[in-house]
Amino acid sequence: MSIPLLDQPTEEKLVTLKDVSWEQFKGIEAQLQDNRNVRLFYLSGILEIMSPIGDKHEKVKSTVGLLLEAYMKQLGIRFYRRGGFTLEELGYASATPDESYSIGTEKEIPDIVIEIIVTSGSINRKELYKPKKVPEVWFWKSNSIQIFHLNEQGEYEEVNRSGFFPNLDPALLLRYIAMPDQYDAIVEFEQAIRNQ
């Protein structure tokens, strides 16, 4: 007996192509522009194509965003959700983060970009955001959070806590990201913040 295709779990696949010119990349991107189930990353001749976007990826992305927004609201931190829009350095790099935020005021370049990594590729994702000088890049991967801060030399260095949220312990976020019920996670997280 065969299992119907729709009942099989969604698993992300990643294809890496090398020696892809910027023009070739833009052509591929144009062909896939209406396909929301494909993500493209381009860095200096290397193109990664990820598809489909899996359920785990989307659940973690949504939960991280909801938790961060709950934290900022509770502490009265002004923020502007930028979502996943493409950050591009013509001819060199192009990426669409899973989520992004400007803190304090609206800005052309977000202060924080967040990437949810379920399937790893060969592109160093930090390098994608360096040309635009994004101050912080956050990665969730394998139930851990890594935060990288852009230093004065223009390099990303790993830090224990966000410069924007120095009192937010990433371990606290991880505890609530791992909860099976998203609604309960947000409610309990908000309560934990109020009790700090």
Beta strands, then each sheet from edge to edge (+ up, - down):
strand 1: 13-17
strand 2: 39-43
strand 3: 46-51
strand 4: 79-81
strand 5: 87-89
strand 6: 93-95
strand 7: 99-103
strand 8: 112-117
strand 9: 136-141
strand 10: 144-150
strand 11: 156-159
sheet 1: 1+ 3- 2+ 6- 5+
sheet 2: 4+ 7- 8+ 9+ 10- 11+
end
